[in-house]
Amino acid sequence: NWCWCNLPGRKVQSSKLGPTPPRLLTEEEFQLQGELETRKALAELRSFCQSPQFSAWTTVSRIQSPKRFADFVGGASHVTPNEVSAHEREFGLESLSIDEKLFEEDDDDEEEEEDVSDSSAG
């Protein structure tokens, strides 16, 4: 009597354990995946906007910046240099150092509170 589950190299997982949780992405992997998926989605959007099924006049009549949209469909970036700068100011390295300073100040406040409670007890 032959059983495929006994083949060499076949891993048998107990049903009691359930599925293994997925591996979480590192910060670098998350950033890379975000960039790749964004580029892919923008290419698909640009391709659709160049297709015969796309109603250019209807779309252009509804958007605020028709020239910017036309430039995007023609291959230009979807963001302006000013938007990139604003994003970097808000979410880039500068914001990380600001967040770290806020957390450091919070830690200092907690230590001071602990010192006050300790000195009143003694």
N, C-alpha and C positions, 0 to 999 in steps of 0.2 A: 504494500500500500504506500503510494508516493504522495508527499505533501509539499506544495510549493513554498510553504512558510518555513521549512527547514533548510532552504538553500543557503550555502555559505555566503556570508556578507549581508544577509537579510536581517534587518533590525526589527525586532518585535517590541512594540510599545504597549505597555499595560493600558487598558481602557480606563483604569481608575485614575491615572495621571492626567488624562485629558490632553488637549493639544498643547504643544509648546508655544509659549508666548513669542511673538516676533521680536527680533533684535531691534533695539532702538538705534536710530541714526545718531552719529556724532554731529556736532555743530557744523563741521566742515562738509560732511556728507549731505546734511540738510540744505546748506547753502548751495552746493553743487547741484543737487536734485532740483531745487527751486529754479536755478538759472536755466538748466537744461529743459525743464518742463515749460517754463515761460517762453523760451525761444521757440520750442516746438509749437506751442499754442499760437504764438504770434505769426509763425510761418503758415499755420493752417488758416488763421483768420485772413491773412494777406492773400493767400491762395483763393479762398472763398470770395473775397471782395473783387478778385480779378476774373471770376467765373461768370458765364452767361446767366446763371440763376440769380445773381446778385442784382438788386435794384438800386443802382447808384443814385439816381435822381431822388428817390424816396429817402434814402439814407442821408444824402447831402442836405436835403431840405430840413432835416431834423437836428443836425449837429451844429455846434457853436463855431467850430473852426474847420470849414470845408477844405481850405488849402492844406492845413496840417494833416487832415485825414487823407487827402490825395497824395501828399508826400509820403505818408506811412504806407499806403497801398503801393506806391512806387518804389519802396525799399528803405525809406528813411526811418530813423529810430522812433519808437513810440513815446519817448520822453524827451523833454528839452534839457539842455545843460542846466538851466535854472532849477528844474524839477529834481534833477540828480543831486545838485548841491543842497537843496532843501531837504531831501531825503537823507543825505549823508549827515547833515547837521542834526536832524531829528533822530535817526536810527543808526548812524555810523559810529565810529570809534569815539567821537566826542561825547555822544550820549552815554556810551558805556562808562566812560570815566566819571561822568556826572552821576550816573546811577551808583557807581562804587562809592563816591563821596557821600551820597545820601545814606547808603547802608552803613558806612563807617560812622557817620554822625549818629545814626540810630543806635549802633552798638555802644558808642560813648555815652549816650543818654541812659541806656540800660545799666551800664556800669555805675554811673553816678547815682541812680536810683537804689542800686544794691548797696552802695557805700552809705547812703543816708540811712537806710533801714538798719544796717549793721551798727552804725555809730549810735543810734537811738536806743538799741537793745542793750548796749554795753554800758 
